[in-house]
Amino acid sequence: MLYAAIQPQMDQRWDRTTCLDLGCNQGFFAFAVAKSGCRQVVGIDHDQDCIADAGQLRKLYDLPNLSFRLVDLMKINEKEFDKFDIVLMMGLLSSIENPIAGLRKAAALTKRMLLIETEVLSNHTEISRQPQERFKGAFGLIEAPENSGGFSLLPSTESLIWLLK
């Protein structure tokens, strides 16, 4: 699915493409893109153990176009990075306390394509507030013990699409 989304946009120019994998964990998606010949791939994560694991795997695969950095997306200074052609946000959005700030940071780092994979709130939410034309979607509050706040806001599909636009 990753390549089905990316390939039509890249026009076979992997050797000139840069990619940032936000919340990379041990680097699964970063490795996949790096193996495709992407010029530069950077994976970031706030978990030191994940970054250490990814670094060891990178040495095994001998991919000089791939690097990993210990960085928390929510504390990132966008000026420390150039913009990347492709930014991957795979499974990260539902695990951060402030998804809107996370999307803004991801967008600030993106030159061409921001690819997001996330859980979304089911679309059974009813709103009685008027006028309904102003209603763009909803967020659900979920328990997320893995993040420092203990919760995350899960967007509905409509909310996510509206925010991305």
Residue frames as qw, qx, qy, qz and C-alpha x, y, z in Angstrom:
[[0.000, 0.885, 0.466, 0.000, 0.00, 0.00, 0.00],
 [0.344, -0.728, 0.100, 0.585, 2.89, 2.33, 0.73],
 [0.315, -0.168, 0.590, 0.724, 4.29, 2.05, -2.79],
 [0.184, 0.601, 0.718, 0.300, 0.83, 2.25, -4.38],
 [0.096, -0.933, -0.288, 0.195, 0.45, 5.70, -2.83],
 [0.341, -0.721, 0.269, 0.540, 4.00, 6.94, -3.37],
 [0.564, 0.001, 0.624, 0.541, 5.06, 5.56, -6.76],
 [0.355, 0.730, 0.498, 0.305, 2.69, 7.59, -8.98],
 [0.123, -0.987, -0.049, 0.091, 3.98, 10.79, -7.39],
 [0.554, -0.620, 0.384, 0.401, 7.68, 9.99, -7.71],
 [0.632, 0.740, -0.143, -0.181, 7.99, 9.47, -11.47],
 [0.942, 0.112, -0.097, 0.300, 10.81, 6.94, -10.92],
 [0.245, 0.770, -0.286, 0.515, 12.99, 9.63, -9.29],
 [0.814, -0.536, -0.206, 0.092, 13.93, 7.75, -6.14],
 [0.720, 0.034, -0.125, 0.682, 17.56, 8.84, -6.43],
 [0.112, 0.390, -0.024, 0.914, 16.47, 12.49, -5.97],
 [0.555, -0.599, -0.355, -0.455, 13.83, 11.87, -3.30],
 [0.090, 0.279, -0.688, 0.664, 14.08, 12.51, 0.44],
 [0.628, -0.440, -0.553, -0.326, 11.86, 10.91, 3.07],
 [0.123, -0.362, 0.603, -0.700, 11.16, 11.48, 6.76],
 [0.582, -0.311, -0.737, -0.145, 9.54, 8.70, 8.82],
 [0.285, -0.503, 0.316, -0.752, 7.86, 10.25, 11.87],
 [0.731, -0.286, 0.440, -0.436, 7.48, 7.92, 14.85],
 [0.563, 0.456, -0.641, -0.254, 9.50, 5.29, 13.02],
 [0.915, -0.325, 0.183, -0.154, 9.69, 2.74, 15.88],
 [0.696, -0.347, 0.521, 0.352, 12.34, 0.24, 14.71],
 [0.015, 0.558, -0.453, -0.695, 12.25, 1.64, 11.18],
 [0.590, 0.274, 0.756, 0.072, 10.09, -0.78, 9.17],
 [0.473, 0.822, 0.315, -0.026, 8.80, 1.82, 6.69],
 [0.041, -0.892, 0.365, 0.265, 12.08, 3.77, 6.65],
 [0.473, -0.298, 0.777, 0.290, 13.93, 0.58, 5.65],
 [0.592, 0.495, 0.631, 0.077, 11.40, -0.14, 2.89],
 [0.318, 0.941, 0.066, -0.096, 11.83, 3.31, 1.36],
 [0.224, -0.772, 0.536, 0.258, 15.63, 3.28, 1.77],
 [0.591, -0.064, 0.769, 0.236, 15.88, -0.11, 0.02],
 [0.556, 0.707, 0.438, 0.006, 13.99, 1.41, -2.93],
 [0.594, 0.261, 0.169, 0.742, 16.92, 3.72, -3.59],
 [0.127, -0.959, -0.229, -0.110, 15.59, 6.88, -1.96],
 [0.429, 0.641, -0.301, 0.561, 18.47, 9.38, -1.77],
 [0.065, 0.272, -0.617, 0.735, 17.97, 10.18, 1.93],
 [0.622, -0.505, -0.519, -0.299, 15.70, 8.62, 4.54],
 [0.038, 0.325, -0.594, 0.735, 15.57, 9.85, 8.13],
 [0.573, -0.482, -0.644, -0.157, 13.60, 8.05, 10.81],
 [0.045, -0.408, 0.452, -0.792, 12.77, 9.83, 14.05],
 [0.649, -0.474, -0.577, -0.146, 11.23, 8.53, 17.25],
 [0.297, -0.753, 0.277, -0.518, 11.05, 9.64, 20.88],
 [0.921, -0.352, 0.137, -0.092, 11.84, 6.14, 22.20],
 [0.073, -0.762, 0.635, 0.104, 15.57, 5.62, 22.74],
 [0.610, -0.133, 0.781, 0.017, 15.26, 1.81, 22.59],
 [0.705, 0.603, 0.366, -0.072, 13.49, 1.94, 19.23],
 [0.319, 0.901, -0.282, -0.081, 16.17, 4.22, 17.79],
 [0.323, -0.577, 0.748, 0.054, 18.93, 1.96, 19.14],
 [0.713, 0.161, 0.683, -0.013, 17.26, -1.10, 17.57],
 [0.604, 0.778, 0.156, -0.076, 16.80, 0.71, 14.26],
 [0.061, 0.866, -0.484, -0.107, 20.45, 1.80, 14.27],
 [0.503, -0.326, 0.797, 0.071, 21.63, -1.78, 14.78],
 [0.707, 0.438, 0.555, -0.019, 19.41, -3.01, 11.94],
 [0.395, 0.900, -0.107, -0.153, 20.71, -0.23, 9.68],
 [0.183, -0.680, 0.693, 0.151, 24.25, -1.47, 10.23],
 [0.626, 0.017, 0.779, 0.030, 23.20, -5.01, 9.28],
 [0.613, 0.660, 0.434, -0.001, 21.53, -3.84, 6.06],
 [0.476, -0.230, 0.288, 0.799, 24.37, -1.41, 5.24],
 [0.237, 0.781, 0.496, 0.296, 22.13, 1.40, 4.00],
 [0.402, -0.126, -0.107, 0.900, 24.17, 4.64, 3.91],
 [0.117, -0.387, -0.341, -0.849, 21.10, 6.57, 2.71],
 [0.595, -0.603, -0.469, -0.251, 19.28, 5.81, 6.00],
 [0.228, 0.240, -0.571, 0.751, 19.74, 7.44, 9.40],
 [0.484, -0.638, -0.592, -0.091, 17.82, 7.53, 12.66],
 [0.110, 0.391, -0.325, 0.854, 17.52, 10.30, 15.24],
 [0.284, -0.468, -0.748, 0.376, 16.13, 10.44, 18.74],
 [0.090, -0.087, -0.044, -0.991, 13.57, 13.24, 18.39],
 [0.174, 0.493, 0.770, -0.367, 10.07, 13.74, 19.78],
 [0.186, 0.517, 0.561, 0.620, 7.78, 15.04, 17.01],
 [0.227, -0.875, -0.418, -0.094, 5.91, 17.25, 19.47],
 [0.444, -0.785, 0.072, 0.427, 9.16, 18.91, 20.57],
 [0.680, 0.207, 0.368, 0.599, 10.74, 19.11, 17.14],
 [0.013, 0.731, -0.074, -0.678, 12.07, 22.37, 15.84],
 [0.748, 0.573, 0.334, 0.020, 11.08, 22.34, 12.17],
 [0.241, 0.927, -0.282, -0.059, 14.01, 24.66, 11.41],
 [0.483, -0.531, 0.687, 0.114, 16.46, 21.86, 12.34],
 [0.606, 0.168, 0.751, 0.202, 15.30, 19.92, 9.28],
 [0.152, 0.175, -0.495, -0.838, 15.00, 20.64, 5.60],
 [0.754, 0.197, 0.180, -0.601, 11.63, 19.84, 4.09],
 [0.366, -0.137, 0.902, 0.180, 11.31, 16.27, 2.83],
 [0.334, 0.051, -0.621, -0.707, 9.69, 15.17, -0.42],
 [0.670, -0.312, -0.607, -0.290, 7.80, 12.44, 1.43],
 [0.203, -0.361, 0.635, -0.652, 6.81, 12.43, 5.10],
 [0.561, -0.209, -0.784, -0.166, 5.44, 9.22, 6.58],
 [0.357, -0.308, 0.471, -0.746, 3.15, 9.38, 9.61],
 [0.632, -0.041, -0.723, -0.274, 2.33, 5.71, 9.98],
 [0.656, -0.422, -0.620, 0.081, 0.33, 4.84, 13.10],
 [0.360, 0.029, -0.380, 0.851, 1.55, 7.91, 14.96],
 [0.214, -0.412, -0.146, -0.873, -1.44, 10.25, 14.92],
 [0.704, -0.499, -0.361, -0.353, -3.57, 8.19, 17.31],
 [0.775, -0.293, -0.389, 0.402, -0.77, 7.95, 19.87],
 [0.305, 0.151, -0.186, 0.922, -0.06, 11.65, 20.34],
 [0.059, -0.527, -0.624, 0.574, -1.97, 13.86, 22.73],
 [0.231, 0.707, 0.087, -0.663, -2.41, 16.76, 20.31],
 [0.659, 0.273, 0.615, 0.337, -3.06, 15.41, 16.79],
 [0.331, 0.921, 0.200, 0.056, -3.70, 18.85, 15.30],
 [0.193, -0.876, 0.402, 0.184, -0.28, 20.12, 16.43],
 [0.643, -0.202, 0.685, 0.277, 1.24, 16.85, 15.15],
 [0.598, 0.600, 0.488, 0.210, -0.35, 17.36, 11.73],
 [0.134, 0.989, -0.047, -0.040, 0.89, 20.95, 11.61],
 [0.402, -0.680, 0.562, 0.248, 4.43, 19.87, 12.42],
 [0.671, 0.108, 0.680, 0.275, 4.29, 17.09, 9.83],
 [0.471, 0.811, 0.329, 0.110, 2.95, 19.50, 7.20],
 [0.070, -0.956, 0.241, 0.152, 5.75, 21.99, 7.99],
 [0.463, -0.479, 0.691, 0.280, 8.30, 19.25, 7.21],
 [0.658, 0.339, 0.661, 0.124, 6.62, 18.15, 3.97],
 [0.024, -0.398, 0.412, 0.819, 7.62, 19.33, 0.51],
 [0.336, 0.090, -0.664, -0.662, 5.48, 17.07, -1.73],
 [0.692, -0.225, -0.578, -0.371, 3.57, 14.27, 0.02],
 [0.299, -0.332, 0.673, -0.590, 2.42, 13.58, 3.57],
 [0.616, -0.071, -0.729, -0.290, 1.29, 9.97, 3.92],
 [0.380, -0.321, 0.546, -0.675, -0.83, 9.22, 7.00],
 [0.586, -0.186, -0.770, -0.169, -2.04, 5.87, 8.30],
 [0.127, -0.203, 0.578, -0.781, -4.13, 6.09, 11.44],
 [0.049, -0.462, -0.871, 0.160, -7.07, 4.81, 13.40],
 [0.166, -0.266, -0.147, -0.938, -10.14, 6.99, 13.06],
 [0.349, 0.138, 0.614, -0.694, -13.25, 7.51, 15.14],
 [0.186, 0.380, 0.872, 0.247, -16.25, 5.62, 13.79],
 [0.071, -0.173, -0.260, -0.947, -18.77, 7.86, 12.07],
 [0.310, -0.545, -0.773, -0.094, -21.68, 7.31, 14.46],
 [0.216, -0.304, -0.371, 0.851, -21.35, 10.66, 16.20],
 [0.038, 0.756, 0.554, 0.347, -24.42, 12.91, 16.15],
 [0.238, -0.099, -0.217, 0.942, -24.22, 16.61, 16.77],
 [0.025, 0.748, 0.662, -0.025, -27.31, 18.62, 17.71],
 [0.225, -0.576, -0.024, 0.786, -25.56, 21.98, 17.52],
 [0.476, 0.772, 0.391, 0.154, -26.72, 24.48, 14.90],
 [0.752, 0.487, -0.129, -0.424, -25.80, 25.46, 12.26],
 [0.900, -0.115, 0.404, 0.118, -24.63, 22.04, 11.10],
 [0.667, 0.717, -0.067, 0.189, -22.86, 23.45, 8.03],
 [0.036, -0.844, 0.474, -0.247, -20.10, 24.53, 10.40],
 [0.809, -0.360, 0.457, -0.087, -19.67, 21.00, 11.79],
 [0.455, 0.658, -0.569, -0.191, -16.61, 19.45, 10.13],
 [0.725, 0.099, -0.676, 0.087, -16.18, 16.26, 12.15],
 [0.685, -0.678, 0.071, -0.256, -15.42, 15.02, 15.64],
 [0.305, 0.483, -0.760, 0.309, -12.64, 13.76, 17.87],
 [0.845, -0.417, -0.291, -0.165, -12.96, 10.93, 20.33],
 [0.223, -0.733, 0.566, -0.304, -11.03, 10.73, 23.57],
 [0.933, 0.019, -0.358, -0.008, -9.15, 7.44, 23.94],
 [0.652, -0.691, 0.301, 0.084, -6.93, 6.16, 26.69],
 [0.743, 0.562, -0.282, 0.231, -3.33, 5.98, 25.47],
 [0.709, -0.684, 0.089, 0.145, -1.08, 4.98, 28.36],
 [0.803, 0.104, 0.146, 0.568, 1.96, 4.93, 26.05],
 [0.282, 0.644, 0.032, 0.711, 2.01, 8.72, 25.76],
 [0.272, 0.071, -0.523, 0.805, 2.91, 11.11, 28.55],
 [0.371, -0.178, 0.089, -0.907, -0.58, 12.54, 28.90],
 [0.295, 0.074, 0.901, -0.310, -2.30, 9.17, 29.14],
 [0.531, 0.588, 0.547, -0.270, -4.82, 9.99, 26.42],
 [0.208, -0.078, 0.546, 0.807, -5.11, 10.81, 22.74],
 [0.494, 0.506, 0.217, -0.673, -7.69, 12.47, 20.58],
 [0.419, 0.103, 0.824, 0.366, -8.80, 10.22, 17.74],
 [0.282, 0.324, -0.155, -0.890, -10.19, 12.13, 14.72],
 [0.722, 0.424, 0.498, -0.223, -13.16, 11.06, 12.66],
 [0.601, 0.239, 0.520, 0.558, -12.48, 10.52, 8.97],
 [0.178, 0.876, 0.340, 0.293, -14.29, 13.77, 8.20],
 [0.369, -0.906, 0.085, 0.188, -12.20, 15.69, 10.75],
 [0.649, -0.327, 0.448, 0.520, -8.94, 14.34, 9.40],
 [0.487, 0.470, 0.511, 0.529, -9.79, 15.12, 5.78],
 [0.000, -0.958, -0.234, -0.164, -10.99, 18.62, 6.67],
 [0.491, -0.789, 0.206, 0.308, -7.83, 19.32, 8.70],
 [0.655, -0.086, 0.493, 0.566, -5.58, 18.09, 5.91],
 [0.361, 0.709, 0.422, 0.436, -7.26, 20.35, 3.39]]
